Amino acid sequence: MYCIKLQLFIDTTKEDVFNKLSSIKGLSKWWTMQTTGSADLNGIINFRFGDQYHIQMKVINIVQNELVQWKCKKANEDWIGTV
């Protein structure tokens, strides 16, 4: 399996970034407005792109203001199991 890492430089605080990536409200402003579920540890987050595409992630790790980690549970086959 390939490893792809992406580094983004954002002109804001790490607390602000963490809050956007660790809440359903924040995530719905980042990737798709059709975001539902639970962003808590072991929660399931559903990202929908209209009726045709659905990605489901499980929250597997959270470190306050440092890390948000998901594992893909449902999507195209090449996404399944990615972290």
C-alpha positions, 0 to 999 in steps of 0.5 A: 500500500502506498503512503501519501502525506500532505502538508498544508500551511494555514494562516491560523492557530493549531487550535482552530485547525484542530477544532475544525477537524474534530467536530461535525460542524467544522468538517462540514465547512471543510470537505462537504456540507453533507457531513454527519455522525460523531467526531468523538473517539471511536465515532463514525463520520459520514461524508456524502457528496450528493447521492452518488458518493459516500465515505465513512471514517472511524475516528481512531485517535485524537490528541487535543490540538495535535492530532485527528486520525481516521480509518476509512471503513466505507468508500471506493475499494482503494480507500478501505483501511487507509488511515 
